[in-house]
Amino acid sequence: MANENKLKHLEFIQNVITRMNSNSFMIKGWCVTLVAALFALAAKDSEVKFAVIAYFIIPIFWILDGFFLATEKAFRKMYNQVRVKDENEIDFNMTPEPVTICDLFCQGIITKTLIPFYGICLLATRAIVYFWG
């Protein structure tokens, strides 16, 4: 087993990537759950102010989801760097390059996967507020 350390290091990194992906999925679930609960409260009490709260919740979840996505991409980059290293260069470092504000926006928040999801949430909120307000 000449590449045992390399395989173990790649496995560690892959576990973090999987965890970031799971966190992103959970964030989306929580966002939909909270927004739906706010819509239900708004409908039950005929109070549009409950639906308006979603305008604050959705961007918070969007930013958090973008952070997890940008961090996942940083670990994928690290995975590719470790993949091409020689066995004697493996140091089990688990610190990827830091996620910058530019990375957060360009590789996280403003992506083809998050814009439609959170955009639809915001549009639905706008429609609910418009029709109840």
C-alpha positions as CSV (number, residue, x, y, z in Angstrom):
1,M,0.0,0.0,0.0
2,A,2.2,2.8,-1.3
3,N,-0.5,5.4,-1.4
4,E,-2.2,4.6,1.9
5,N,-1.6,8.0,3.4
6,K,-2.7,9.8,0.3
7,L,-5.9,7.8,0.1
8,K,-6.7,8.5,3.8
9,H,-6.0,12.2,3.3
10,L,-8.3,12.3,0.3
11,E,-11.0,10.4,2.3
12,F,-10.8,13.0,5.1
13,I,-11.2,15.8,2.5
14,Q,-14.1,14.0,0.8
15,N,-15.8,13.7,4.2
16,V,-15.7,17.4,4.7
17,I,-17.0,18.0,1.1
18,T,-19.9,15.7,1.9
19,R,-20.6,17.5,5.1
20,M,-20.7,20.9,3.4
21,N,-23.1,19.5,0.8
22,S,-25.3,18.1,3.5
23,N,-25.3,21.4,5.4
24,S,-26.3,23.2,2.1
25,F,-29.2,20.8,1.7
26,M,-30.3,21.3,5.3
27,I,-30.2,25.1,4.9
28,K,-32.5,24.9,1.9
29,G,-34.9,22.7,3.9
30,W,-34.9,25.1,6.8
31,C,-35.5,28.1,4.6
32,V,-38.5,26.5,2.9
33,T,-39.9,25.3,6.2
34,L,-39.6,28.7,7.9
35,V,-41.0,30.6,4.9
36,A,-43.9,28.2,4.6
37,A,-44.6,28.6,8.4
38,L,-44.6,32.4,8.0
39,F,-47.0,32.2,5.1
40,A,-49.2,29.9,7.1
41,L,-49.2,32.4,10.0
42,A,-49.9,35.2,7.6
43,A,-52.9,33.4,6.2
44,K,-54.2,32.2,9.6
45,D,-54.2,35.7,11.2
46,S,-54.6,37.7,8.0
47,E,-51.4,39.6,9.0
48,V,-49.1,40.2,6.1
49,K,-46.3,41.3,8.5
50,F,-45.6,37.6,9.1
51,A,-44.9,37.1,5.4
52,V,-42.7,40.2,5.3
53,I,-40.4,38.6,7.8
54,A,-39.4,36.2,5.0
55,Y,-37.7,39.1,3.2
56,F,-35.1,39.0,6.0
57,I,-34.9,35.2,6.5
58,I,-34.4,34.3,2.9
59,P,-31.2,36.4,2.3
60,I,-29.7,35.1,5.6
61,F,-30.1,31.5,4.5
62,W,-28.9,32.4,1.0
63,I,-25.7,33.9,2.4
64,L,-25.2,30.9,4.7
65,D,-25.8,28.5,1.9
66,G,-23.4,30.4,-0.3
67,F,-20.8,30.1,2.4
68,F,-21.1,26.4,2.5
69,L,-21.0,26.1,-1.3
70,A,-17.8,28.3,-1.5
71,T,-16.2,26.3,1.3
72,E,-17.1,23.1,-0.4
73,K,-15.4,24.4,-3.6
74,A,-12.3,25.3,-1.6
75,F,-12.1,21.7,-0.3
76,R,-12.6,20.4,-3.8
77,K,-9.6,22.5,-4.9
78,M,-7.6,21.1,-2.0
79,Y,-8.7,17.6,-3.0
80,N,-7.3,18.1,-6.5
81,Q,-4.1,19.4,-5.1
82,V,-3.6,16.4,-2.8
83,R,-4.6,14.0,-5.5
84,V,-1.5,14.9,-7.6
85,K,0.9,15.0,-4.6
86,D,3.5,12.3,-4.1
87,E,3.0,10.0,-1.1
88,N,6.0,11.6,0.8
89,E,4.4,15.1,0.5
90,I,1.2,14.1,2.3
91,D,1.0,16.1,5.5
92,F,-2.8,15.6,6.3
93,N,-3.3,19.4,6.2
94,M,-7.1,20.1,6.4
95,T,-6.9,23.9,6.0
96,P,-8.0,25.0,2.5
97,E,-7.3,28.4,1.2
98,P,-9.5,30.9,3.0
99,V,-12.9,31.8,1.5
100,T,-12.7,35.5,0.5
101,I,-15.7,37.9,0.1
102,C,-15.2,37.6,-3.7
103,D,-15.3,33.8,-3.4
104,L,-18.4,34.0,-1.3
105,F,-20.2,36.0,-3.9
106,C,-18.7,34.6,-7.1
107,Q,-18.5,30.9,-6.1
108,G,-21.3,30.8,-3.5
109,I,-24.1,33.3,-3.5
110,I,-24.2,34.2,-7.2
111,T,-24.4,30.7,-8.7
112,K,-26.6,29.0,-11.2
113,T,-27.9,26.7,-8.4
114,L,-28.7,29.2,-5.7
115,I,-30.1,32.1,-7.7
116,P,-33.1,30.1,-9.0
117,F,-33.9,28.6,-5.6
118,Y,-33.7,31.7,-3.4
119,G,-35.0,33.9,-6.3
120,I,-38.2,31.8,-6.4
121,C,-38.5,32.1,-2.6
122,L,-38.2,35.8,-2.8
123,L,-40.7,36.0,-5.7
124,A,-43.1,33.8,-3.9
125,T,-42.8,36.1,-0.8
126,R,-43.4,39.2,-3.0
127,A,-46.5,37.6,-4.6
128,I,-47.9,36.7,-1.1
129,V,-47.2,40.2,0.3
130,Y,-48.7,41.8,-2.9
131,F,-51.9,39.7,-2.9
132,W,-52.5,39.9,0.9
133,G,-51.3,43.4,1.3
